[in-house]
Structures are given as C-alpha cells and as structure tokens.
Amino acid sequence: MTSAPSGSDGIARSRLGSGIEVVTERMSQLRSVAVGFWVGTGARDEADAESGASHFLEHLLFKGTARRSALEVAAAVESVGGSMNAFTTHEYTAFYVRVPDDHLALALDVLSDVVWSPALRPDELEAERQVILEEIRMRDDTPDDLVHELLAEGLFPGHRLGRPVIGTPESIRAMSRDQVRALHDVHYRPGNVVVAAAGNLSHDAVADVVEQLAPGPSGGRPRRDPNPGAGPEPWVLRRQPTEQAHLALGLRALPHGDPDRFALSVLNQALGGGMSSRLFQEVRERRGLAYSVYSYRASYLETGALVLYAGTAPERAQETVEVLHGELDRLVEAGSLPQIEIDDAKGNLRGSLALSLETSTSRMHRLGRAVLVEDRARTLDELAAEIDAVTVDDVARVVDRVLRDAPRCLAAVGPVDDDLAARRAA
C-alpha cells in the first residue's frame, strides 16, 4: 500500500515481493536522504548463552562483506560526505546512512551489502570482540549509564528485558562465529526488515532498488514470547567509589501501541521532562540536591517502564530517594495532573516533536521504528492531534494503571549501602 504519490511530499509505504516493508517520507526541500534498515530482532531474542549476540552482530556487519572490506564500506559513504551508524536495543537493531540526495543509490547498495552479505571473517570477529569488551568497561566506568542497566535488571528479574543489550564479559568472550552466523541466518531475513528513508527521494525508486538488492523471500519475523516475567525486585545496589550516588527509581509501565501511551507521555513531561517539571523544580531548584534530574518512559512488546533519575552527593542520597518517591506519591494522591500542567506538557511535546523532525535522519528514525514496532506511520499532524486529545481523565487513568499500587524498584550506583533502600521499603 502506498499512502502518498511517489512524486509528492508525504509518507508512502509498500510491501515488496521479497517481504521487506518500505516506508518513505519525501522532503523535497532538502538535499539529503537518510536510509535505515530496521531489523525486528534485539537482545530479548537471544538465548541465555548468547547474551549480547545481536549487538556483537551489529558491530560485525560494518567489518566487511563479500564485496567490501571494512575500510571500503566506510570509504564508500564518507567519500561522498555521508555518515553511517547503527544501534541495538532489546527489540530491534537499526543500520542507517545519511548522504547527499544524489547518492541515494549508493546508500542503498552499501546498506543492502552490509545487512544481507556480511563476511564475518574470523580475524575481524576477534578484533571486534576486544572492542566490545572495551565498550563494557567504558559502561562500567560511567555510573549514570550503568544505573539504568541495573534498574532494568531489577524491574525485569530473570527476563531477557532485564539483561544488558551489550552482553556480559563472560558471554562476549565465549561468543563463537557460529553463534553469530546462526543469529544472522535466522533473523536477518526480508520479512523481518523495514527499510525507512526520508529526504529528497522517490518512494518507487527506493522500493525498486531495495527489491533488486534483496535476497529472495525467506519467512517472516520469528515468534516472540510476550511474557514480562516475575515482578520487580525492590532494589538493586552496586557499591562503587564514585563522587556521586546515582539513583534510578522505576516501575513497570505501558507497552507499545497502548492507547494510553500519549497520556503517559504527558504525565512524564510534567513529572520530569524539562526545567519546568516537578522533579527539576523540587530536586534541583528548591532543594539543590542534584545537577542532573529527569524522568523518561520506555516501551516494549508487552510492558514498559517509567523511570526517575537523579545524581547526588552520597550523604544526600536518602533525602533524594525520598523526594523521588514523594513526587510519585503526590501524583497518586492527587489522582491526576491539574489542567494547567497538562496544557503546558502538551505544548512542550508538540513543539519539541516538530523541532525534532527537521532533519532527514530524525524523520527516518521515526518512520522506521513506528512501522517496525506499531505497524503504523503517523504524520506529524496526526501525532500532534493524539497529544492534543489528552485530558485530565486520561492522565487519571494512567495514574491508576501505572502508578497506583505498582511495585517500585530502586537502583543505585556509588558509595551506598542497603539502608538507602531498606528504610523506604520498611
């Protein structure tokens, strides 16, 4: 199905004979194009003994193909002024390139080569193994990143959503070429890929090149078991000699596609989405407890998370934890947000959405994720309308569904002890 003529600005979408879904947004005023291959496989699709395999494979795909060495892959894009990157999440992996619009065919050729025909040469695998081990060490030396991984472990204990996307030192050291190759063979198939593109392009031209370079049909997306696992742990603490105590307080929230997700976004914006938010005003402005304080929401197939973060002096960690809990308690006691906070949050979300979608790369990311995760690509006006429609009653319903009586998990990294969480739990 194509929802906009190929020669006009707007979003167009079609499914190819190979099984690949192609979605594009023509932005004729630009002189760039961004193209992404979005694979519907991530860390939650790995066997326990293969933790980190999806991320490992993401690295290896840029190390060369049957036609190109790693240097040739990079040079092909950079020699025309382009850039490329990739990332892995729990539920998908994305590879993307941005180039001047007259090099669209090159971008599609390089990405198709990388995604469909990786060489996975043994010497390159060994070199990249060391790179990933360094990446894990870098994560461990970044406590404000590490605390969020610990929180996921506590929110989803024993579940693949609670495992680090990057894997563990043990799993990466033990990872074999056969394991990585098997993951590619099973999951990197046309029916499990969305190709998203945005910029000065023609939808039909993109679809034609993608289909020419794709392998033949080979099945759809592998089945995923939607099971959020056991309930959250009350706390996860890691003692490290850091200057700050890094605190993340979380609870399970709404999954992809839940009709209340826009109301949750409004609530999150008012809670910790900016300088006028409740957390920023209370934690930083009034009490001076933290420099960095915010909240965010994440979503998965069957569940999600609402997370509050603050970094503070170790001797003020207990007070900060109490304030984080207190802001959630205040929302539960009130039952919703006042209309003025809802209006301000909606205005912020609408404006920031518009500003965030001014580049071809940001538009491509929005399209790829939306079609892969929700099987729908909304226009900017449609998204703004969903935000505008949120009411006090909608936020009240989210407070009941997400906050009221929900178990909370506290993660902390720094010079902390069990009393930090135990006093509140008691």
C-alpha positions as CSV (number, residue, x, y, z in Angstrom):
1,M,0.0,0.0,0.0
2,T,1.3,3.5,-0.9
3,S,-0.3,6.3,1.0
4,A,1.1,9.2,-1.0
5,P,2.1,9.6,-4.6
6,S,5.7,8.9,-5.2
7,G,6.4,12.3,-6.6
8,S,4.7,14.4,-3.9
9,D,5.8,15.2,-0.4
10,G,4.5,13.0,2.4
11,I,4.6,9.4,3.7
12,A,4.4,6.4,1.4
13,R,4.5,2.7,2.3
14,S,4.6,-0.6,0.4
15,R,5.4,-4.2,1.0
16,L,7.7,-5.8,-1.6
17,G,7.6,-9.2,-3.1
18,S,10.6,-10.2,-1.0
19,G,8.7,-9.4,2.2
20,I,10.5,-6.2,3.0
21,E,8.4,-3.3,4.2
22,V,9.4,0.0,2.7
23,V,8.3,3.3,4.2
24,T,9.5,6.7,3.0
25,E,8.8,10.4,3.6
26,R,9.6,12.7,0.7
27,M,11.0,16.1,1.8
28,S,11.7,17.9,-1.5
29,Q,13.1,21.0,0.2
30,L,16.1,19.0,1.4
31,R,19.3,18.0,-0.4
32,S,19.9,14.9,1.7
33,V,18.5,11.5,2.2
34,A,18.7,9.2,5.2
35,V,18.1,5.5,4.8
36,G,17.8,2.9,7.6
37,F,17.4,-0.9,7.6
38,W,15.4,-1.8,10.8
39,V,15.6,-5.4,11.8
40,G,13.0,-6.7,14.2
41,T,15.4,-8.6,16.4
42,G,17.3,-7.5,19.5
43,A,18.7,-8.6,22.8
44,R,15.4,-10.2,24.0
45,D,15.6,-12.7,21.1
46,E,18.9,-14.2,22.2
47,A,19.3,-17.5,24.0
48,D,20.7,-17.1,27.5
49,A,24.1,-18.4,26.5
50,E,24.2,-15.8,23.6
51,S,23.6,-12.6,25.6
52,G,25.0,-9.7,23.5
53,A,24.9,-11.6,20.2
54,S,22.7,-9.0,18.5
55,H,24.9,-6.2,19.5
56,F,28.0,-8.2,18.5
57,L,26.5,-8.8,15.1
58,E,25.7,-5.1,14.7
59,H,29.4,-4.4,15.1
60,L,30.5,-7.1,12.7
61,L,28.2,-6.1,9.9
62,F,30.3,-3.0,9.4
63,K,33.5,-5.0,9.4
64,G,33.1,-6.0,5.8
65,T,31.2,-8.0,3.2
66,A,32.0,-10.4,0.4
67,R,32.4,-7.4,-1.8
68,R,33.9,-4.8,0.5
69,S,36.4,-4.6,3.3
70,A,35.6,-2.6,6.4
71,L,37.6,0.3,5.0
72,E,35.8,0.1,1.7
73,V,32.4,0.2,3.5
74,A,33.4,3.3,5.4
75,A,35.1,5.0,2.5
76,A,32.1,4.4,0.1
77,V,29.9,6.5,2.4
78,E,32.4,9.1,3.7
79,S,33.9,9.8,0.3
80,V,30.6,11.5,-0.7
81,G,30.3,13.4,2.6
82,G,27.9,10.9,4.1
83,S,27.8,9.3,7.6
84,M,26.7,5.9,8.9
85,N,25.9,4.3,12.2
86,A,23.9,1.6,13.9
87,F,22.5,0.7,17.3
88,T,20.9,-2.3,19.1
89,T,18.0,-2.3,21.5
90,H,16.2,-5.1,23.3
91,E,13.7,-5.5,20.4
92,Y,15.3,-4.2,17.2
93,T,18.6,-3.3,15.5
94,A,19.0,-0.4,13.1
95,F,21.6,0.4,10.5
96,Y,21.5,3.8,8.8
97,V,23.2,6.1,6.4
98,R,22.8,9.8,5.5
99,V,24.1,11.1,2.2
100,P,23.5,13.9,-0.3
101,D,20.4,13.1,-2.3
102,D,22.2,12.3,-5.5
103,H,23.9,9.4,-3.7
104,L,20.8,7.6,-2.6
105,A,21.5,4.5,-4.8
106,L,25.0,4.2,-3.1
107,A,23.5,4.4,0.4
108,L,21.0,1.6,-0.5
109,D,23.7,-0.5,-2.1
110,V,26.1,-0.2,0.9
111,L,23.3,-1.0,3.5
112,S,22.0,-3.9,1.4
113,D,25.5,-5.3,1.2
114,V,26.2,-4.9,4.9
115,V,22.8,-6.3,6.1
116,W,22.4,-9.2,3.7
117,S,26.0,-10.3,3.0
118,P,28.3,-9.8,6.0
119,A,31.6,-11.7,5.7
120,L,32.0,-12.4,9.5
121,R,35.7,-13.1,9.0
122,P,37.3,-14.8,12.0
123,D,40.1,-12.3,12.4
124,E,37.6,-9.4,12.3
125,L,35.4,-11.2,14.9
126,E,38.3,-11.5,17.3
127,A,39.2,-7.8,16.9
128,E,35.6,-6.7,17.4
129,R,35.4,-8.9,20.5
130,Q,38.0,-6.8,22.1
131,V,36.3,-3.6,21.1
132,I,33.1,-4.8,22.8
133,L,34.9,-5.8,25.9
134,E,36.3,-2.2,26.0
135,E,32.7,-0.9,25.5
136,I,31.6,-2.9,28.5
137,R,34.5,-1.4,30.6
138,M,33.5,2.1,29.4
139,R,29.9,1.4,30.5
140,D,31.1,0.2,33.9
141,D,33.1,3.4,34.3
142,T,30.0,5.5,33.5
143,P,27.8,5.2,36.6
144,D,25.0,7.4,35.3
145,D,24.6,4.8,32.4
146,L,25.2,1.7,34.5
147,V,22.4,2.6,36.9
148,H,19.8,2.3,34.2
149,E,21.0,-1.2,33.3
150,L,20.8,-2.2,36.9
151,L,17.3,-0.8,37.1
152,A,16.2,-2.9,34.1
153,E,17.7,-6.0,35.9
154,G,15.6,-5.2,38.9
155,L,12.4,-4.3,37.0
156,F,12.5,-7.5,34.9
157,P,14.4,-10.1,37.0
158,G,15.2,-13.2,35.2
159,H,13.8,-11.9,32.0
160,R,15.6,-11.0,28.8
161,L,14.4,-7.4,29.0
162,G,16.5,-7.2,32.2
163,R,19.7,-8.3,30.5
164,P,22.2,-5.7,29.2
165,V,22.0,-5.3,25.4
166,I,25.8,-5.3,25.2
167,G,26.1,-8.7,26.9
168,T,28.5,-9.6,29.7
169,P,32.3,-10.1,29.6
170,E,31.7,-13.8,30.0
171,S,29.2,-14.1,27.2
172,I,31.3,-12.0,24.8
173,R,34.5,-13.9,25.5
174,A,32.6,-17.2,24.8
175,M,30.8,-16.0,21.7
176,S,31.6,-18.1,18.6
177,R,31.4,-17.2,15.0
178,D,28.8,-20.0,14.5
179,Q,26.6,-18.4,17.1
180,V,26.7,-15.0,15.4
181,R,26.2,-16.5,12.0
182,A,23.2,-18.5,13.2
183,L,21.6,-15.4,14.6
184,H,22.1,-13.7,11.2
185,D,20.7,-16.6,9.3
186,V,17.6,-16.9,11.4
187,H,16.7,-13.3,12.0
188,Y,18.2,-11.2,9.1
189,R,15.5,-12.1,6.6
190,P,13.4,-9.9,4.4
191,G,10.2,-10.4,6.3
192,N,11.8,-9.2,9.4
193,V,13.1,-5.9,8.0
194,V,11.7,-2.5,7.5
195,V,13.5,-0.1,5.2
196,A,12.8,3.5,6.1
197,A,14.0,6.5,4.1
198,A,13.4,10.3,4.3
199,G,14.6,13.3,2.3
200,N,14.6,14.3,-1.3
201,L,13.6,11.0,-2.8
202,S,11.1,9.0,-4.8
203,H,9.3,6.2,-2.9
204,D,9.1,4.0,-6.0
205,A,12.8,4.5,-6.8
206,V,13.7,3.4,-3.2
207,A,11.5,0.4,-3.4
208,D,12.8,-0.7,-6.8
209,V,16.5,-0.6,-5.6
210,V,15.7,-2.3,-2.3
211,E,13.9,-5.1,-4.1
212,Q,16.7,-5.5,-6.7
213,L,19.3,-5.9,-3.9
214,A,17.3,-8.1,-1.5
215,P,17.5,-11.8,-1.2
216,G,14.5,-13.9,-2.0
217,P,11.6,-14.4,0.4
218,S,12.5,-16.5,3.4
219,G,9.8,-16.3,6.0
220,G,8.6,-13.5,8.4
221,R,9.5,-12.3,11.8
222,P,10.5,-15.1,14.3
223,R,7.9,-15.6,17.1
224,R,8.5,-13.7,20.3
225,D,7.0,-14.8,23.6
226,P,5.2,-11.8,25.2
227,N,5.9,-12.5,28.9
228,P,7.1,-9.8,31.3
229,G,8.3,-12.4,33.8
230,A,8.3,-12.1,37.6
231,G,7.5,-8.9,39.5
232,P,10.2,-6.3,40.1
233,E,12.8,-6.5,42.9
234,P,12.6,-3.7,45.5
235,W,16.2,-2.6,44.9
236,V,19.5,-3.3,43.1
237,L,22.6,-1.6,44.6
238,R,26.2,-1.5,43.3
239,R,28.8,0.0,45.6
240,Q,31.5,1.9,43.7
241,P,33.9,4.7,44.9
242,T,32.2,7.4,42.9
243,E,31.8,11.1,43.8
244,Q,28.0,10.9,43.4
245,A,25.3,8.4,44.2
246,H,23.4,7.7,41.0
247,L,19.8,6.8,41.7
248,A,17.1,5.4,39.3
249,L,13.6,4.7,40.6
250,G,11.4,2.8,38.2
251,L,8.1,0.9,37.8
252,R,6.6,-1.0,35.0
253,A,4.5,1.0,32.6
254,L,2.7,0.7,29.2
255,P,3.7,-1.4,26.2
256,H,4.0,-0.4,22.5
257,G,0.7,0.7,21.0
258,D,-1.2,1.1,24.2
259,P,-3.9,3.7,23.7
260,D,-2.9,5.5,26.9
261,R,0.8,6.0,25.9
262,F,0.1,9.6,24.8
263,A,-1.3,10.4,28.2
264,L,1.7,8.7,29.9
265,S,3.9,10.9,27.7
266,V,2.1,14.0,29.0
267,L,2.4,12.8,32.6
268,N,6.1,12.1,32.1
269,Q,6.7,15.5,30.6
270,A,5.1,17.2,33.6
271,L,6.9,14.9,36.1
272,G,10.5,15.2,34.8
273,G,10.7,16.2,31.1
274,G,12.3,19.7,31.4
275,M,13.3,22.6,33.6
276,S,9.7,23.4,34.5
277,S,8.9,19.8,35.5
278,R,8.1,18.8,39.1
279,L,11.3,16.9,39.5
280,F,13.5,19.6,38.3
281,Q,11.8,22.3,40.4
282,E,11.7,20.2,43.6
283,V,15.0,18.3,43.4
284,R,17.3,20.9,41.8
285,E,15.7,24.4,42.1
286,R,14.2,24.2,45.6
287,R,16.5,21.7,47.4
288,G,19.7,21.8,45.4
289,L,20.1,18.0,45.6
290,A,21.2,17.3,42.0
291,Y,22.6,18.8,38.9
292,S,21.0,16.1,36.6
293,V,17.5,15.0,37.3
294,Y,14.8,13.8,34.9
295,S,12.3,11.1,34.1
296,Y,11.6,9.1,30.9
297,R,9.4,6.3,29.7
298,A,10.3,3.2,27.7
299,S,8.0,0.7,26.0
300,Y,8.3,-3.0,24.9
301,L,6.0,-5.6,23.3
302,E,4.1,-6.5,26.5
303,T,5.2,-3.9,29.1
304,G,7.2,-0.8,29.6
305,A,8.9,1.4,32.2
306,L,8.6,4.8,33.8
307,V,12.0,5.9,35.3
308,L,13.1,8.8,37.5
309,Y,16.8,9.6,37.8
310,A,19.0,11.9,39.9
311,G,22.7,12.1,40.7
312,T,23.5,13.5,44.1
313,A,26.1,13.6,46.9
314,P,26.2,10.3,48.8
315,E,25.3,11.9,52.1
316,R,22.1,13.3,50.5
317,A,21.1,10.1,48.7
318,Q,18.5,9.2,51.2
319,E,16.8,12.6,51.0
320,T,16.9,12.4,47.2
321,V,15.3,8.9,47.2
322,E,12.5,10.2,49.5
323,V,11.9,13.1,47.2
324,L,11.7,10.8,44.1
325,H,9.2,8.6,45.9
326,G,7.4,11.7,47.2
327,E,6.7,13.0,43.7
328,L,5.2,9.7,42.6
329,D,3.2,9.6,45.8
330,R,1.9,13.1,45.2
331,L,0.6,12.1,41.8
332,V,-1.2,9.1,43.2
333,E,-2.8,11.1,46.0
334,A,-4.0,13.8,43.6
335,G,-5.2,11.2,41.1
336,S,-4.2,13.3,38.0
337,L,-2.5,16.5,36.9
338,P,-4.1,19.9,37.0
339,Q,-5.3,21.2,33.7
340,I,-2.6,23.9,33.5
341,E,0.2,21.3,33.8
342,I,-1.4,19.1,31.2
343,D,-1.7,22.1,28.8
344,D,2.0,23.1,29.4
345,A,3.1,19.5,28.9
346,K,1.1,19.1,25.7
347,G,2.5,22.3,24.3
348,N,6.1,21.2,25.1
349,L,5.6,17.8,23.5
350,R,4.0,19.3,20.3
351,G,6.8,21.9,20.0
352,S,9.7,19.5,20.7
353,L,8.2,16.9,18.3
354,A,8.1,19.5,15.5
355,L,11.6,20.7,16.2
356,S,13.0,17.2,16.5
357,L,11.8,16.2,13.0
358,E,13.5,18.9,11.0
359,T,16.2,16.6,9.6
360,S,16.0,13.6,7.2
361,T,17.7,11.4,9.8
362,S,15.1,12.2,12.5
363,R,12.2,11.6,10.1
364,M,13.7,8.3,9.0
365,H,14.2,7.1,12.6
366,R,10.6,8.0,13.4
367,L,9.2,6.1,10.4
368,G,11.4,3.0,10.9
369,R,10.6,2.5,14.5
370,A,6.9,3.3,14.1
371,V,6.3,0.8,11.2
372,L,8.5,-1.9,12.8
373,V,7.0,-1.6,16.3
374,E,3.5,-0.4,15.8
375,D,2.9,-1.2,12.1
376,R,1.7,2.4,11.6
377,A,3.4,5.6,10.4
378,R,1.6,8.7,11.7
379,T,2.1,12.1,10.2
380,L,3.3,15.0,12.4
381,D,-0.2,16.4,12.4
382,E,-1.7,13.0,13.5
383,L,0.8,12.8,16.3
384,A,0.1,16.3,17.4
385,A,-3.7,15.5,17.4
386,E,-3.1,12.5,19.6
387,I,-1.2,14.7,22.1
388,D,-3.9,17.4,21.9
389,A,-6.6,14.9,22.7
390,V,-5.2,14.0,26.2
391,T,-7.5,15.1,29.0
392,V,-7.3,15.2,32.8
393,D,-9.3,12.0,32.9
394,D,-6.9,10.3,30.6
395,V,-4.0,11.2,32.9
396,A,-6.0,10.0,35.8
397,R,-6.5,6.7,34.1
398,V,-2.7,6.4,33.6
399,V,-2.1,7.2,37.2
400,D,-4.4,4.4,38.2
401,R,-2.9,1.9,35.7
402,V,0.8,2.7,36.1
403,L,1.4,4.4,39.5
404,R,-1.2,3.3,41.9
405,D,-0.2,0.2,43.9
406,A,2.6,-0.5,41.5
407,P,5.8,-2.1,42.9
408,R,8.8,0.3,42.6
409,C,12.4,-0.7,42.1
410,L,15.3,1.5,43.2
411,A,18.7,1.1,41.5
412,A,21.8,2.9,42.9
413,V,25.4,3.1,42.0
414,G,28.0,4.7,44.2
415,P,29.1,4.6,47.8
416,V,25.7,3.4,49.0
417,D,24.5,0.8,51.5
418,D,21.4,-1.3,52.0
419,D,19.9,1.2,54.3
420,L,19.3,3.5,51.3
421,A,16.5,1.3,50.1
422,A,15.7,-0.7,53.2
423,R,14.4,2.4,55.1
424,R,11.9,3.2,52.5
425,A,10.9,-0.5,51.9
426,A,10.3,-0.9,55.6
